[in-house]
């Protein structure tokens, strides 16, 4: 009977040790996955969605101010009838920021949340590219409309929502990583 009690105690001790080892390994693996995901989210925010969101905010603010200050009606902004004030704002304020946003999207497409380029981003990049052709044509004295229109609210909504979603995920991951560190420190 003594032998069997000793065997049971030894077996239980080994089983507990193995279980503790497996649980520690699992917890460490989860922590490493969280940290890797946090690094990815940080990169997405720092290199793509953060700057893109800020540039969208700037352009939206300029656009609102232009509308509030008496922006010519869309018909008056037609290629042949566009006034010089509108062209100046378009060329010196809106277009440079649009180019920055397009370049950010293209240069950092690997950081997109989705596996494919979202339609709103594709339409925006195509619009900006079509405006480059309009600009070249205007330099030659030819006035024409952009072949592809701005996607409007679809674009700004996508950028804002993606940015907020990533910020929320970042906060959740930071909290989980910090909790895990606190538990390990105890």
Buried (B, 14 or more C-beta within 10 A) or exposed (E): EEEEEEEEEEEEEEEEEEEEEEEEEEEEEEBEEBBEBBEBBBBBBEBBBBBBBBBBBBBEEBBEEBEEEEBBEEEEBEEEEBEEEBBEBBEEBBBEBBBBBBEBBEEBEEBBBEEEBBEBBBBBBBBBBBBBEBBEEBEEEEBEEBEBEBBEEBBBEBBBEBBEEBBEBBEBBBEBBEEBEEEEEE
